[in-house]
Amino acid sequence: MLTAFQQRQQENSFVIDPPRHVYLDFKISGTQQVLAKLATIDCRNLETLNLAHTNVDDSIIDTLIDTFINKEGTQLGELDLSGNNLSDHGVKRLLEAIDTSSHCQLRKLNISGNPQVSANMQEKVAQNFSSKPTAFL
């Protein structure tokens, strides 16, 4: 039996595992819908953000950088961008922001299943996160 809160979450196509984990499900598709959902939640205390298979592309990268990578006080440790439409260019911008940010807490980044991301770029992501306390997804 779902609580009223859980039913509202399912109807809204995202699940918050209070208060630190957000999983967007397959009902949300496309960068604009994902950005609209992210705008409705308090992102400061998130530890996990799962955007897998939400059909996002490189246009989401700037928002991710501004909201989770460069913003002081954010606690995002895990980001799943698997199964989307990212390219090498977008992933490179994300990695550069992670490398230069003094606020970034990211320990896990999953970019698997993005057809436009080369094996070379996937290797760069793996190398970037191999020295982090938690292994690459």
Secondary structure as UniProt FT lines:
FT   HELIX           4..11
FT   TURN            12..13
FT   STRAND          14..17
FT   TURN            18..20
FT   STRAND          21..24
FT   TURN            26..27
FT   HELIX           31..38
FT   TURN            39..40
FT   TURN            44..45
FT   STRAND          48..50
FT   TURN            52..53
FT   HELIX           58..60
FT   HELIX           61..64
FT   HELIX           65..69
FT   TURN            72..73
FT   STRAND          78..80
FT   TURN            82..83
FT   HELIX           88..100
FT   STRAND          108..110
FT   TURN            112..113
FT   HELIX           119..130
//
